[in-house]
Amino acid sequence: MNPITQPEHKPHSSPERLGIRAHVHELISSRRSPRAFSDRALTTDAIISLFEAARWSPSSINEQPWNFIVATKDDAKSYALLAESLSERNQRWATQAPLLVAGIAQTTYLKSGAPYRHAWYDLGQSVAYLTVQATALGLSVHPMGGFDAERIRHGFSIPPHFDVVILLAVGYADKPDMLPEDLRQREEAPRMRKPLESFVFTDAWGQTSRHVSQEGLSLNTQSTN
Ligand SMILES: Cc1cc2nc3c(=O)[nH]c(=O)nc-3n(C[C@H](O)[C@H](O)[C@H](O)COP(=O)(O)O)c2cc1C
């Protein structure tokens, strides 16, 4: 565990329980999007670390189209603006998180003004980097698409050619029993994923790659190459 921070409650997501067929790094297998957040504040070091990770993500011609609006509870005006833009369903739990972040993509290239077709991809990947770094710090990130983007655009005077793509609740995961009963049940429900065979193809759309078909399954969990 990283020396900077320790989680207060480590959600249980063992590879066996998740049906993971081969070795994946614990930073990936242990990550999840919790709704139960402790009110423990993040250090400035941890916040900087998250955005350093986002910063080192790859992007089309190194355009780096990601932008973030960050609000801790001490940034009362910004935190309220982000929180109020959330759907009611998300507000119920996300406003417990000590940090809210809006992820914003620049949708045209700066030099040419041409449409930036991969802007959302590049923002998403930078958020993935941020999320992995958060996991390494014992933090959790819960992404949310349920919010009013125009409200955020207006509230923060975001110029045209930038899309407000995602909101993130960030903090230390807490025990599910702190949640209202309906949310607690969702928090503890088994986590599901489509099997590899259903989305890894070769030769034709829908034709499972032999590399991931169950027949080709290697029982080795540690790759040797
Ligand atoms: C683009 C995007 C939008 C999402 N929107 C919401 C949301 O509005 N509310 C919510 O509770 N979870 C939201 N989620 C979280 C997903 O429901 C969650 O990632 C998914 O169920 C898988 O669970 P896991 O992240 O714990 O593995 C969103 C995730 C993504 C990537």
The ligand as an ORCA input file, in Angstrom:
! r2SCAN-3c Opt
* xyz 0 1
  C     -19.294      7.552    -18.387
  C     -19.796      6.989    -17.080
  C     -20.953      7.506    -16.531
  C     -21.405      7.020    -15.293
  N     -22.493      7.617    -14.706
  C     -22.867      7.241    -13.457
  C     -23.876      7.952    -12.766
  O     -24.420      8.971    -13.230
  N     -24.229      7.510    -11.527
  C     -23.644      6.419    -10.943
  O     -24.006      6.073     -9.816
  N     -22.643      5.745    -11.573
  C     -22.239      6.125    -12.803
  N     -21.198      5.498    -13.430
  C     -20.515      4.355    -12.755
  C     -20.877      3.037    -13.412
  O     -22.207      2.697    -13.090
  C     -19.877      1.958    -12.958
  O     -18.600      2.314    -13.420
  C     -20.256      0.591    -13.488
  O     -21.470      0.159    -12.932
  C     -19.190     -0.452    -13.181
  O     -18.942     -0.498    -11.804
  P     -17.454     -0.304    -11.234
  O     -16.938      1.026    -11.724
  O     -17.602     -0.336     -9.748
  O     -16.624     -1.430    -11.761
  C     -20.721      5.953    -14.645
  C     -19.548      5.453    -15.223
  C     -19.080      5.975    -16.406
  C     -17.783      5.446    -16.962
*
